[in-house]
Amino acid sequence: QVQLVESGGGLVEPGGSLRLSCAASGSILSINTMGWYRQAPGKQRELVATISGGRSTNYADSVKGRFTIARDNAENTVYLQMNSLKPEDTAVFYCNADLLERYGFTSRWAVYWGQGTQVTVSS
């Protein structure tokens, strides 16, 4: 069984910073792409940033220059450093991992999601 557990959300004033973490644990053999997505009230879930196993990164235009994604392969952890936060960044942030897991006597690729962490940007 694989779990992704996020932490680091909270309330911050506009212009402030937060750092989100997401740790993957369980029967993991390797992790390919990890990413962060967010869902604001009344809106669809959208991509924020992804990072490949080789550390190639991809960002939504709305967060470029403000957010930085990073990963620690040894700890199966992905981070999202968020600076210059705006009220429109308010959302539930979810981490995501495309990984190879033990599956009985074999293995399989699967995509897992965390439970989400609330980020609120407000004065």
C-alpha positions as MATLAB code, in Angstrom:
seq = 'QVQLVESGGGLVEPGGSLRLSCAASGSILSINTMGWYRQAPGKQRELVATISGGRSTNYADSVKGRFTIARDNAENTVYLQMNSLKPEDTAVFYCNADLLERYGFTSRWAVYWGQGTQVTVSS';
ca = [
       0.000    0.000    0.000;
       1.338    3.422   -0.973;
       0.502    6.670    0.787;
       1.254   10.293   -0.067;
       1.079   12.633    2.908;
       1.174   16.398    2.426;
       2.054   19.048    4.986;
       2.832   22.741    5.166;
      -0.431   24.394    4.208;
      -1.977   27.237    6.167;
      -3.031   30.861    6.207;
      -0.642   33.478    4.875;
      -0.925   37.148    3.967;
      -0.568   38.308    0.362;
       3.095   38.506   -0.563;
       4.011   35.832    1.940;
       5.582   32.411    1.487;
       4.771   28.805    2.285;
       6.574   25.536    1.704;
       4.582   22.397    1.026;
       5.983   18.898    1.470;
       4.690   15.540    0.280;
       6.228   12.263    1.399;
       5.491    8.992   -0.364;
       5.756    5.758    1.592;
       4.928    2.086    1.177;
       5.873   -0.602   -1.324;
       7.610    1.775   -3.727;
      10.234    0.531   -6.165;
      10.785    3.798   -8.024;
       9.060    7.110   -8.692;
       8.844    8.762  -12.082;
       7.102   12.147  -12.156;
       5.904   13.909   -9.018;
       3.730   16.968   -9.062;
       1.494   19.460   -7.361;
      -2.045   20.322   -8.402;
      -4.599   22.636   -6.844;
      -8.346   23.046   -6.747;
     -10.042   26.298   -5.822;
     -13.705   26.399   -4.737;
     -15.986   25.979   -7.732;
     -13.098   25.285  -10.105;
     -11.528   22.224  -11.654;
      -8.280   20.774  -10.370;
      -5.339   22.262  -12.255;
      -1.662   21.536  -12.628;
       0.709   23.726  -10.640;
       4.102   22.107  -11.236;
       5.708   18.764  -12.032;
       9.208   17.362  -11.708;
      10.546   14.271  -13.440;
      12.894   11.671  -12.029;
      15.685   13.504  -13.806;
      14.513   16.758  -12.192;
      13.103   18.369  -15.324;
      10.426   20.803  -14.217;
       7.222   22.201  -15.658;
       5.124   25.062  -14.251;
       1.743   26.589  -14.862;
       2.103   30.071  -16.340;
       0.306   31.546  -13.333;
       3.038   30.431  -10.912;
       6.203   30.772  -13.002;
       8.797   32.854  -11.210;
       6.993   32.543   -7.869;
       6.843   28.789   -7.143;
       9.688   26.266   -7.178;
       9.267   22.499   -7.184;
      12.020   20.205   -5.927;
      12.394   16.587   -4.879;
      14.498   14.385   -2.655;
      14.696   10.993   -4.331;
      16.286    9.340   -1.312;
      13.326   10.389    0.844;
      10.625    9.989   -1.864;
       9.577   13.545   -1.085;
       8.493   16.438   -3.268;
       8.432   20.069   -2.167;
       6.728   23.215   -3.403;
       8.228   26.526   -2.327;
       5.621   29.239   -2.861;
       6.692   32.878   -2.744;
       4.864   36.148   -3.470;
       1.560   34.446   -2.770;
      -1.630   36.054   -4.072;
      -5.258   35.675   -2.949;
      -5.962   33.812   -6.196;
      -3.524   31.095   -5.075;
      -6.045   30.085   -2.399;
      -6.907   26.430   -2.992;
      -6.508   22.880   -1.753;
      -3.126   21.663   -2.984;
      -2.679   17.990   -3.858;
       0.516   16.097   -4.554;
       0.690   13.363   -7.131;
       3.182   10.618   -7.943;
       3.572    8.275  -10.891;
       5.364    5.330   -9.383;
       6.322    1.659   -9.680;
       5.036   -0.354   -6.735;
       5.246   -3.941   -5.580;
       2.034   -5.747   -6.533;
       1.854   -9.270   -5.193;
       4.728  -11.199   -6.769;
       5.164   -8.618   -9.489;
       5.097   -4.847   -9.874;
       2.958   -2.240  -11.557;
       2.913    1.448  -12.451;
       0.244    3.429  -10.650;
      -0.678    7.042   -9.941;
      -1.335    8.097   -6.364;
      -2.715   11.296   -4.862;
      -2.341   12.857   -1.455;
      -5.273   13.901    0.684;
      -4.769   17.614    0.047;
      -3.641   20.555    2.151;
      -5.413   23.908    2.350;
      -3.569   27.069    1.369;
      -5.358   30.337    2.111;
      -3.910   33.692    1.088;
      -5.737   36.529    2.793;
      -5.131   39.660    4.809;
];
